[in-house]
């Protein structure tokens, strides 16, 4: 969520500075932050919104725009999916996880609630690197999963 918000803000600031033609995003982000012309004031409003609402504060409006057919907003979710898949790939490398083994990845966290905007491109990218990967919705919170794992480890002693 933070990556999506940051990237939308970067593109909006570049548009306000005349470096990009990001009209839809600039209008959406500027309208949300009530600042459509001054990059400095928009950045300050964004910092305040992040403090008050969390670092992913733009995700709902970006998701609405993407669902309404805005290509630039939809592409932001594709980019976020790529970053998330890259994080899984990095974890697998650090854990020396064999590429040919089966892999189950649980989607944990609130960002996944945007649904297919994020899930579909995430699965496509992940399967390029790990064709046998299965992506599932979690069966409970990460805390519940940790407790289940601890319980099974204790039971096996």
N, C-alpha and C positions, 0 to 999 in steps of 0.2 A: 504494500500500500504506500509506503514511504517512497519507494522508487517511482511508482506511477505518479504520485503527486509532484515529486521533484522534477521528473521529466516533463510533465505538463507545464510546470512553472518555468522551466528552462526554455521550452519552446515558445511560451507566451512572452517571456522577457525578450527573447530574440526577435519575435514579431514586433513588439513595441519599439525595439531599437532599429527596426527596418532590415534585419538580417534574414528573416523568414517570412513567408506568406502563410502564417498559421491562423487564418481568420477565424475559423470556428472555435479552435481552442482558445485563442486570445479573447474572443467574445464570451465564451463560457467561463473561463477562469477569471477574467476581468470583471464580468458581471457578478460572479459569486463573491469576489473580494471587494466589489464596489469601487474598482479602480481600473479604468480602461485606457488611460493615456500616459500615465507617469510610471515608468519602470521602478523607480526608487520607492514610491509609495506602494506600488503593488507588492514589491518584495517585503516591505515592512508589514503590510496587511497579511501576507502569507506567513511570516514568522509568528505573528500574533495568533492567527488561526491554528497553526501547528501546535502552539503552546496550549491553546484552549480546547482544541478538538482532536488532537493527535496528528501524527505525521502523515497519515494517509487520508487526510480530510477531503481531498478532491475525488476519491474513488467513486462515491455514489454518482456524482455528476458526470464523471468520465464513463462509467458503466451505462448510464442512461443515454449519453450521446452515442456510444458504440452500438447499443441496442437499437437506436433510432437510425442507424445507417452511416454514422460519421466514420469514415475510413481512418482518419488520423487517430481518433480515440480508440478504435478497434485495434489499430497497429500498436498502440501503447500496451495493450494487454498481451499481444503477441510478444512484444519485447520483454515484458515482465515474466511471461511463461518461459522464455528462453533463459532468463537469469535464474529462475527457480530450478529449471532442469540442470543448469550448469552447477548449481549448488549441490544437487543430488550427485551429479557426476564427480564433483570434487570430493564429497564425502566418501563415495565408493573408492576413489583412488587412495585417499588417506587411510582407509580401512583395509586396503589391499583386497577388495571384493572381486572375486573372479568374474570376468565379463560373461562367461558362458553359463553362470549359475542363474537360477530364477531370482527375481527381485520383486518384492511387493513394496510399493510406496503408498503410505497413507497421507491423504491431503488433510493436514491439521492446520487450523488457524482460520480466522474470519474472512480473509481475502478470497478464499475458495467459494464463498457464498455468491460471488458474481456468476458462478456457473460456467457454462460452455465458453464464455468469452476468455476464460483463463484455462479451464480444464482441457479443452480440445487442443489448443496449441501446445500446452505443457506435455500432454501425452505424445503428440507427434514428435516433438523435439527429443523427449526422453527415449522414445523407442528408436530413434536414429542411432543413439549411442548404446542403448541396451534393448535390443529387439524383443526380448522375452519379458520385459517389465510389465507388471500389472499395477494399475493405479486404482486405489480404493478410497472410499470415504472411511474415516476412522470410526472405530467402534468404541466411542467414548473419548474423553479428553486425553491429552498427553500424560497427565498425571495418573489417570486410571490405567493407561498402558504401562507406565513405569511400575505401578503397584502390582499389576498382573505379572509382569516380568520378574519382579522381586519375589513374589509369592511362588512362582514356578521354580525359580532358582533355589529358594529355601526348601521347597518340597522335594527337590531332587537330591538333597544332601542326606 
